[in-house]
């Protein structure tokens, strides 16, 4: 898969797919034309992610993803606009990682690192009494060491459980 093109001083906003034999242009409408952006495939979410680039004199700080033949701009806090950044997918942590890049025409180099993580919720039922017991195991000894009174009281009108993601 390839996004963009540059020929005879013109930038294109084309998306092309190579099937092993020939290139074909996808009809996808997506990011504005640019060069020197960076892309990576997010294997967990099965999407191609595009960040940054430039169309002189504009530097892009937008983040796009391509799923199938549909581009979507992600409305997230992004790193500052830049060109020539390095981007990879960290499969161990399930995150897209962006490093560095060039921020202006004087070739000022950046050395910052940004991660884009996707954390799907895994909702399950958790009882308030088990949550209380967990908090007691976590903090009772610390409170005792500091000679502090520590108690967790549950309101009698509280339901017996709630739905939450235990990992967060």
PLY file of the C-alpha trace (Angstrom):
ply
format ascii 1.0
element vertex 168
property float x
property float y
property float z
element edge 167
property int vertex1
property int vertex2
end_header
0.00 0.00 0.00
1.27 3.48 -0.79
-0.12 6.91 -0.01
0.97 10.12 -1.77
2.98 10.79 -4.77
5.36 13.46 -6.02
6.05 14.18 -9.65
7.13 17.29 -11.50
6.78 19.49 -8.40
3.22 18.31 -7.73
1.96 16.43 -4.70
-0.84 13.89 -4.88
-3.23 12.52 -2.26
-3.56 9.12 -3.89
-3.79 5.75 -2.19
-2.42 2.82 -4.19
-2.55 -0.92 -3.53
-0.06 -3.44 -4.93
-1.46 -6.98 -5.26
1.88 -8.59 -6.10
1.46 -8.08 -9.83
0.13 -4.59 -10.48
-0.72 -1.31 -8.74
-4.32 -0.13 -8.54
-5.60 3.20 -7.25
-8.11 3.05 -4.41
-11.02 5.45 -4.63
-10.46 6.49 -1.01
-10.87 10.15 -0.11
-8.54 10.96 2.73
-5.64 13.03 3.94
-4.53 16.11 2.03
-1.56 15.78 -0.32
1.81 15.71 1.43
5.31 14.33 1.34
7.68 13.07 4.04
4.86 11.80 6.24
5.29 8.51 8.04
3.12 5.39 8.04
2.98 2.09 9.87
0.61 -0.86 9.98
-1.09 -1.42 13.34
-1.40 -5.21 13.39
-3.66 -5.35 16.45
-6.26 -3.04 14.94
-5.59 -4.01 11.29
-5.22 -0.42 10.15
-2.59 1.65 8.43
-1.69 4.78 10.43
-0.38 7.99 8.79
1.13 10.90 10.71
2.60 14.26 9.72
4.40 15.32 6.59
4.47 18.59 4.70
3.09 20.43 1.74
5.34 23.48 1.66
5.08 25.66 3.66
2.59 23.73 5.84
3.70 21.08 8.33
1.01 18.53 9.17
0.31 17.30 12.69
-2.72 15.23 11.70
-3.22 11.54 12.32
-5.12 9.34 9.89
-5.94 5.66 9.69
-6.92 3.56 6.71
-9.19 0.59 7.29
-10.17 -1.26 4.15
-10.54 1.55 1.64
-11.75 4.21 4.10
-9.54 6.94 5.56
-10.54 8.48 8.92
-8.86 11.37 10.67
-8.35 10.72 14.38
-9.19 13.69 16.60
-6.52 13.16 19.24
-3.82 15.32 20.84
-0.93 14.83 18.43
2.76 15.68 18.37
3.66 18.98 16.70
3.75 19.11 12.91
6.88 17.55 11.41
8.40 15.76 8.48
10.73 12.78 8.26
9.75 11.28 11.61
10.38 7.61 12.34
7.34 5.51 13.18
6.98 1.86 14.13
4.45 -0.49 15.67
5.46 -1.96 19.04
3.66 -5.32 18.99
4.72 -6.17 22.56
2.86 -3.15 23.91
0.25 -2.74 21.17
1.27 0.84 20.41
2.32 3.01 17.51
5.55 4.88 18.33
6.68 8.13 16.66
10.20 9.45 17.14
11.78 12.73 16.12
11.53 14.40 12.77
12.25 17.80 11.29
10.21 20.76 12.44
11.11 23.69 10.16
12.89 24.77 7.01
16.14 25.21 8.95
16.12 21.45 9.55
15.68 21.75 13.33
15.69 18.15 14.53
13.31 16.79 17.16
14.22 14.02 19.58
10.85 13.43 21.24
8.97 10.14 21.44
5.19 9.79 21.27
3.06 6.69 21.63
-0.43 6.05 20.41
-2.00 3.21 22.33
-5.33 1.60 21.84
-6.82 0.16 24.96
-10.00 -1.76 24.30
-12.20 -2.03 27.34
-12.78 -5.46 28.80
-15.88 -4.86 30.89
-16.88 -7.31 33.54
-18.87 -7.39 36.74
-16.92 -6.53 39.90
-18.42 -6.68 43.38
-17.87 -3.73 45.68
-16.93 -6.10 48.50
-14.07 -7.62 46.42
-12.95 -4.10 45.48
-12.98 -3.15 49.18
-10.95 -6.28 50.05
-8.41 -5.47 47.34
-8.01 -1.88 48.60
-7.66 -3.18 52.16
-4.89 -5.60 51.13
-3.16 -2.81 49.20
-3.27 0.00 51.78
-3.93 -1.39 55.29
-0.32 -2.31 56.02
0.96 1.04 54.75
-1.53 2.87 56.99
-0.57 0.69 59.94
3.16 1.37 59.38
2.42 5.10 59.45
0.17 4.69 62.51
-2.90 5.92 60.64
-6.46 4.73 61.08
-7.66 2.99 57.95
-11.12 1.68 57.16
-13.23 1.28 54.05
-16.95 1.45 54.66
-19.43 0.67 51.92
-22.70 2.56 51.83
-25.53 0.10 52.53
-27.52 1.59 49.62
-24.72 0.75 47.16
-25.58 -1.97 44.63
-23.69 -5.23 45.12
-21.58 -4.80 41.98
-20.64 -2.59 39.04
-19.33 -3.09 35.51
-15.76 -1.95 34.99
-12.47 -2.90 33.36
-10.43 -4.59 36.11
-7.16 -3.67 34.41
-7.69 0.07 34.74
0 1
1 2
2 3
3 4
4 5
5 6
6 7
7 8
8 9
9 10
10 11
11 12
12 13
13 14
14 15
15 16
16 17
17 18
18 19
19 20
20 21
21 22
22 23
23 24
24 25
25 26
26 27
27 28
28 29
29 30
30 31
31 32
32 33
33 34
34 35
35 36
36 37
37 38
38 39
39 40
40 41
41 42
42 43
43 44
44 45
45 46
46 47
47 48
48 49
49 50
50 51
51 52
52 53
53 54
54 55
55 56
56 57
57 58
58 59
59 60
60 61
61 62
62 63
63 64
64 65
65 66
66 67
67 68
68 69
69 70
70 71
71 72
72 73
73 74
74 75
75 76
76 77
77 78
78 79
79 80
80 81
81 82
82 83
83 84
84 85
85 86
86 87
87 88
88 89
89 90
90 91
91 92
92 93
93 94
94 95
95 96
96 97
97 98
98 99
99 100
100 101
101 102
102 103
103 104
104 105
105 106
106 107
107 108
108 109
109 110
110 111
111 112
112 113
113 114
114 115
115 116
116 117
117 118
118 119
119 120
120 121
121 122
122 123
123 124
124 125
125 126
126 127
127 128
128 129
129 130
130 131
131 132
132 133
133 134
134 135
135 136
136 137
137 138
138 139
139 140
140 141
141 142
142 143
143 144
144 145
145 146
146 147
147 148
148 149
149 150
150 151
151 152
152 153
153 154
154 155
155 156
156 157
157 158
158 159
159 160
160 161
161 162
162 163
163 164
164 165
165 166
166 167
